[in-house]
Amino acid sequence: MNVLTRVSGVVTNSPIMLNVDCDMFANNPQVALHAMCLLLGFDDDVHSGFVQAPQKFYGALNDDPFGNQMQVLFEKIGYGVAGLQGLFYCGTGCFHRRKVMYSVPPDSATTASTKDSPSYKELQNKFGGSNELIESARSIISGDMFKSPTTVVADLTNRVEAAKQVSACSYETGTSWGQEVGWVYGSMTEDVLTGQRIHAAGWRSAILNPDPPAFLGGAPTDGPASLTQYKRWATGLLEILLSRHNPVLLSAFKLLDFRQCVAYLVIDVWPVRAPFELCYALIGYDTTMDPGFLDPSRKTPATGVEIRRDCRFPN
């Protein structure tokens, strides 16, 4: 994703980026219009650092035995979190402000001294040695692109060469990509980690849930594939919980709201609470609530209704 961000930065430098997985498609023809209403409809853009659509899938199995639809996460937890700093970034079906991915803080979190345009050297250390990328990043950070929206790329050939340069494997060496800029490295669930960084900077997110659904994707339809996916998520969430990106630390030292921190902990501790949930599912509700449920010597009445055998019906 960071490579695509840099390539689009030197080719189009659009202020809004759409992130969709390769197995998903736009199901609503007006999804971009709905997203722009949220991104541009607030008086202060701090309320829409990114716009996230809940993940929905086609071809699901009856009763969803493997939980791939994630209805509890999006329809229960998601709407509650949307009232705090906003829904989590889910890795797909999301419209990002480019300046948010460039780690630009919202205006409400900046001071007069930090609003000045950074120097060329600072941008070079942060974004790398591409002059085209540095200039495009400067226009995004300073807002100059909105002052001259009619600017067009004069030489597309040079831009293609610049795109090849910024997509090289060694380009990120010595830069802030993957740390302060772009998608954050350090976890297999880089989407949750990146969303935490955005919210910790003071941004909020908006939920996009039109009818029909904005995007649809394919979900695993068998147990092994589902377990593989859950293992990857559990590993990534545990990496976040045990790292310096722990939401508790972000709440204490950055701008992550405390209640949003608790919401992140609900999903970050998922791999930790998994063994207890498994035991609860195997033992059963009656056993945990009634210790004598499995005692064969214990006799309990089968019913509380008295049955009379000598009933006589009138002729």
C-alpha positions as a printed Julia matrix, in Angstrom:
315×3 Matrix{Float64}:
   0.0     0.0     0.0
   2.86    2.4     0.67
   4.23    1.77   -2.82
   0.83    2.52   -4.35
   0.57    5.65   -2.23
   3.9     6.94   -3.5
   3.14    6.06   -7.12
  -0.22    7.81   -7.02
   1.47   10.75   -5.32
   3.8    11.4    -8.25
   1.2    10.61  -10.94
  -2.09   12.17   -9.8
  -1.54   13.37   -6.21
  -5.26   13.15   -5.5
  -6.16   14.43   -2.01
  -8.45   11.41   -1.48
  -7.41    7.76   -1.82
  -9.62    4.67   -2.01
  -8.31    1.41   -0.56
 -10.09   -1.8    -1.66
  -8.9    -5.41   -1.46
  -8.41   -7.29   -4.71
 -11.3    -9.65   -3.88
 -13.82   -6.84   -3.32
 -15.78   -4.66   -5.73
 -17.94   -1.53   -5.59
 -21.51   -2.72   -5.13
 -23.1     0.74   -4.93
 -22.58    2.93   -8.04
 -22.81    6.08   -5.9
 -20.33    4.99   -3.25
 -17.83    7.72   -4.17
 -20.56   10.37   -3.92
 -21.63    9.09   -0.49
 -18.0     9.14    0.68
 -17.43   12.69   -0.58
 -20.52   13.85    1.32
 -18.88   12.61    4.52
 -15.38   13.81    3.7
 -16.48   17.29    2.58
 -19.69   17.71    4.56
 -18.16   18.55    7.94
 -17.2    22.08    8.91
 -13.92   20.7    10.25
 -12.17   17.87    8.42
 -10.95   16.46   11.75
 -14.25   14.56   11.89
 -13.5    12.61    8.71
  -9.85   11.7     8.54
 -11.03    8.59    6.76
 -14.4     7.1     5.83
 -14.79    3.37    6.47
 -17.48    1.11    4.99
 -18.37   -2.05    6.96
 -17.13   -5.22    5.32
 -19.91   -7.28    3.74
 -19.59  -10.47    1.72
 -21.5   -12.37   -0.91
 -21.98  -16.13   -1.21
 -22.03  -16.69    2.54
 -22.96  -20.07    4.01
 -26.32  -20.48    5.72
 -26.17  -19.31    9.36
 -22.54  -18.27    8.8
 -21.02  -21.13   10.86
 -17.47  -19.72   10.73
 -18.39  -16.14   11.61
 -16.96  -14.65    8.42
 -19.69  -12.03    8.11
 -18.44  -10.39   11.35
 -21.91   -9.06   12.11
 -21.19   -8.52   15.81
 -18.06   -6.48   15.03
 -19.7    -4.15   12.53
 -23.39   -4.08   13.48
 -22.98   -4.04   17.26
 -19.51   -2.86   18.26
 -18.95   -0.8    15.11
 -21.93    1.5    15.52
 -21.04    2.09   19.15
 -17.42    2.97   18.35
 -18.64    5.28   15.57
 -19.92    7.59   18.33
 -16.42    7.94   19.83
 -13.49    8.74   17.56
 -14.94    6.6    14.82
 -14.95    3.12   13.34
 -11.67    1.2    13.13
  -9.79    1.1     9.85
 -10.5    -2.36    8.43
  -7.98   -2.55    5.58
 -10.49   -2.3     2.72
 -13.5    -0.27    1.64
 -11.95    2.91    3.01
 -11.51    6.46    1.69
  -8.42    8.16    3.16
  -7.33   11.76    3.08
  -3.82   11.73    1.65
  -2.6    14.22    4.22
  -3.75   11.87    6.97
  -1.57    9.11    5.52
   1.26   11.65    5.37
   0.89   12.02    9.19
  -0.37   15.59    8.98
  -2.21   16.35   12.27
  -5.63   18.03   12.24
  -5.73   21.8    12.61
  -7.17   21.47   16.11
  -4.08   19.53   17.24
  -1.49   21.91   15.77
  -0.02   25.18   16.9
   0.95   28.19   14.86
   4.6    27.12   14.86
   3.83   23.69   13.4
   1.58   24.88   10.58
   4.44   26.25    8.5
   5.47   24.35    5.39
   8.36   21.98    6.19
  11.76   22.49    4.59
  13.05   20.49    1.65
  15.5    18.64    3.9
  12.77   17.63    6.33
  10.61   16.34    3.49
  13.56   14.45    2.01
  14.27   12.7     5.3
  10.61   11.85    5.68
   9.5    10.94    2.15
  12.72    9.94    0.39
  14.9    11.37   -2.36
  12.36   11.69   -5.19
  11.96   15.37   -6.11
   8.56   14.71   -7.66
   7.28   12.99   -4.51
   8.71   15.73   -2.29
   6.95   18.44   -4.3
   3.67   16.53   -4.34
   3.91   15.95   -0.58
   4.64   19.64   -0.01
   1.53   20.64   -1.96
  -0.6    18.24    0.13
   0.85   19.29    3.49
   0.72   23.04    2.79
  -2.59   22.93    0.91
  -1.13   24.65   -2.16
  -2.81   22.18   -4.52
  -6.2    23.64   -3.58
  -4.98   27.14   -4.45
  -4.11   26.09   -8.02
  -6.39   23.17   -8.89
  -5.88   23.57  -12.65
  -2.25   22.44  -12.54
  -1.64   19.48  -14.87
   1.29   17.16  -15.35
   3.4    18.56  -18.17
   5.51   15.52  -18.98
   3.92   12.14  -18.28
   7.13   10.34  -19.25
   9.02   11.94  -16.37
   6.22   10.94  -14.03
   6.46    7.31  -15.14
  10.19    7.37  -14.4
   9.47    8.94  -11.01
   6.91    6.22  -10.32
   9.54    3.57  -11.04
  11.93    5.3    -8.68
   9.52    5.52   -5.72
   8.38    1.9    -6.19
  11.9     0.49   -5.89
  12.44   -2.01   -3.07
  15.19    0.08   -1.48
  13.41    3.44   -1.67
  12.08    3.37    1.91
  15.51    2.85    3.46
  16.31    5.75    5.78
  12.86    7.34    5.45
   9.75    7.52    7.65
   7.66    5.24    5.45
   6.05    2.51    7.51
   6.7     4.42   10.75
   5.28    7.94   10.63
   4.14    8.0     7.0
   1.76    5.67    5.22
   0.66    2.25    6.42
   2.47    1.3     9.62
   4.75   -1.75    9.74
   5.2    -3.98   12.75
   2.05   -6.08   12.78
   0.31   -8.6    10.54
  -2.86   -6.54   11.08
  -1.37   -3.34    9.71
  -4.84   -1.93    9.1
  -5.74   -1.82   12.8
  -2.28   -0.49   13.63
  -2.55    2.25   11.02
  -6.02    3.21   12.23
  -4.72    3.51   15.78
  -1.97    5.85   14.61
  -4.51    8.05   12.8
  -6.86    8.24   15.78
  -3.92    8.84   18.14
  -3.0    11.89   16.05
  -6.37   13.44   16.87
  -8.31   12.51   13.73
 -11.78   11.0    13.75
 -13.36    8.66   11.24
 -16.84    8.38    9.76
 -18.85    5.27    8.96
 -20.23    4.73    5.44
 -23.16    2.32    5.34
 -25.42    3.02    2.33
 -28.14    0.79    0.92
 -27.19   -1.19   -1.12
 -23.85   -1.92    0.59
 -20.88    0.11   -0.6
 -18.58   -2.85   -1.27
 -18.92   -6.63   -1.4
 -16.18   -9.22   -1.15
 -15.53  -12.92   -0.98
 -15.18  -14.66    2.39
 -13.75  -18.13    3.17
 -16.37  -20.88    2.85
 -14.58  -23.67    4.72
 -13.11  -24.21    8.15
  -9.36  -24.45    7.36
  -9.36  -21.23    5.32
 -11.26  -19.43    8.08
  -8.86  -20.68   10.76
  -5.88  -19.5     8.7
  -7.4   -16.03    8.45
  -8.23  -15.91   12.16
  -4.71  -17.05   13.05
  -3.22  -14.18   11.05
  -5.55  -11.67   12.72
  -4.86  -13.05   16.19
  -1.11  -12.9    15.63
  -1.27   -9.3    14.4
  -3.48   -8.12   17.25
  -1.2    -9.75   19.82
   1.78   -7.99   18.22
   0.0    -4.65   18.69
  -0.91   -5.43   22.3
   2.71   -6.26   23.2
   4.34   -3.38   21.32
   4.87    0.34   21.86
   1.72    0.85   19.77
  -0.43   -0.47   22.61
  -3.61    1.68   22.74
  -3.08    2.3    26.47
   0.19    4.06   25.71
  -1.38    5.98   22.83
  -4.14    7.15   25.15
  -1.66    8.2    27.83
   0.88   10.03   25.67
  -1.02   10.97   22.5
  -4.52   12.06   21.49
  -6.31    8.73   21.53
  -9.53    9.15   23.51
  -9.75    6.9    26.57
 -13.04    5.33   25.48
 -11.6     4.78   22.01
  -8.63    3.12   23.73
 -11.01    0.74   25.5
 -12.71    0.01   22.19
  -9.37   -0.88   20.61
  -8.56   -3.1    23.57
 -11.78   -5.04   22.94
 -10.36   -6.27   19.64
  -6.66   -6.22   20.56
  -7.17   -8.68   23.44
  -9.13  -11.06   21.23
  -6.26  -13.61   20.98
  -5.77  -13.43   24.76
  -9.37  -14.18   25.63
  -9.76  -16.86   22.94
  -8.84  -19.83   25.24
 -11.4   -18.72   27.83
 -14.09  -18.31   25.19
 -13.28  -21.78   23.85
 -13.65  -23.31   27.31
 -16.92  -21.5    27.84
 -18.23  -22.81   24.51
 -17.16  -26.39   25.25
 -18.39  -26.57   28.83
 -21.73  -24.95   28.15
 -23.89  -22.4    29.86
 -25.68  -24.77   32.25
 -22.41  -26.1    33.65
 -21.01  -22.68   34.49
 -24.25  -21.5    36.06
 -25.12  -24.79   37.83
 -22.1   -26.78   39.12
 -24.26  -29.87   39.69
 -25.44  -30.04   36.1
 -23.15  -32.97   35.23
 -23.64  -34.85   38.51
 -25.42  -38.14   37.6
 -26.51  -38.76   41.21
 -28.46  -35.56   41.32
 -32.16  -35.87   40.54
 -34.21  -32.94   39.43
 -37.86  -32.93   38.48
 -38.4   -33.03   34.76
 -41.39  -30.75   34.88
 -43.35  -28.69   37.33
 -46.75  -29.49   35.77
 -48.91  -31.98   37.67
 -50.44  -34.64   35.42
 -53.63  -36.32   36.62
 -54.37  -39.71   35.16
 -57.96  -40.02   36.43
 -59.42  -37.26   34.4
 -63.02  -37.87   33.39
 -64.61  -36.05   30.53
 -68.34  -35.31   30.58
 -70.56  -37.19   28.2
